[in-house]
């Protein structure tokens, strides 16, 4: 099954499946971004790094919907790393 975009590019069903699954993951990650408890900074940085690589792979495969969702996921993990770093600095001051 092929899907055509306004620019004439072909989008395979895999693009939509990947995008929807990453969207669900982004929604599941949102409470962590908004909550007080954060994962270790090493986890966030490592995940941000590999999600960035995933974004590049999706771009190279022209999976545009998956690219957008992965980019959002990368931003969420980068936000978690930043939040954890701020929390560490705040604790050192106290």
N, C-alpha and C positions, 0 to 999 in steps of 0.2 A: 504494500500500500504506500503510495507516494502522496505527499501534500505539496502544493505549490504556493509559494509566497508571492507577494506583490512584485518582487524584483525578479521573478522567474526562477529563483533557486528552488531546488527540490529538497523537501524536508521529509525525511523518513520517519516512520512511526517511532523509531528509537529515540528521536529527538524529543518527542512529546512524553514518552515514558520516562526518560531521564529527567526532563524538566519537572514533571509532576512529582517524581520521587524526591528530587532535591528540594522542591517547594515544601513538601511535607517535612523534610528534615529541617528546613529553615524555620518553619512554624514551630517545630518541636524545640529548636534551639533558642527561640525568642524568650521564653521565661528565664533562661539562664542569663541572657543579656540584661534583662530587666530586673532580675533578682539580686540578692546580696551575695550568694555563694557563687564563686567562680572557679573554673578548673585551673590547674597549675599553668603558669605562663609558658612553660616548655611545651605543654600539650597544645596550647593555643597557637604558638608560633609555628610549631611543626605542622599543624593542620592548615594554617594559613599558607604556608609554603607549598604544601602539596596540592591544596585547592587551587592555588595560582597556576601550578603546572597543569591541573585538570582544565582550567579555563583555556589555557593555550591549546591544549589538545582538542577541546570542543571547537575552538575557532578554526583550527586547521582542518577539522572534519565538516565545517559549515553547519554545525548543530547549534543554531543561534538561540533557540529557547533554552536549551541546556546551558549554553554559555552564560546567559543572563542570570539564571538561577544559581549557577556555580559562583558567579561573580558576587552575587548577594551573599551567598554562604561564606565566601572568602572575607567579605567585609564584616560579617557577623563575628567570625573567628578573630579577625584583627581587632575588632572592638573589644572582645573578651580579653585579649592580650593587653590592650591598653588599660582596660579597667583594672585588671589584676596588678599591673605595674603601679597604677595610681593608689590602689589599696595598700600595696607594700610600702610606698613612700609615706602614706598617711600613718600607717602603724609605726614606722620608725620615728616619726615626730612625737608620737604620744608617749 
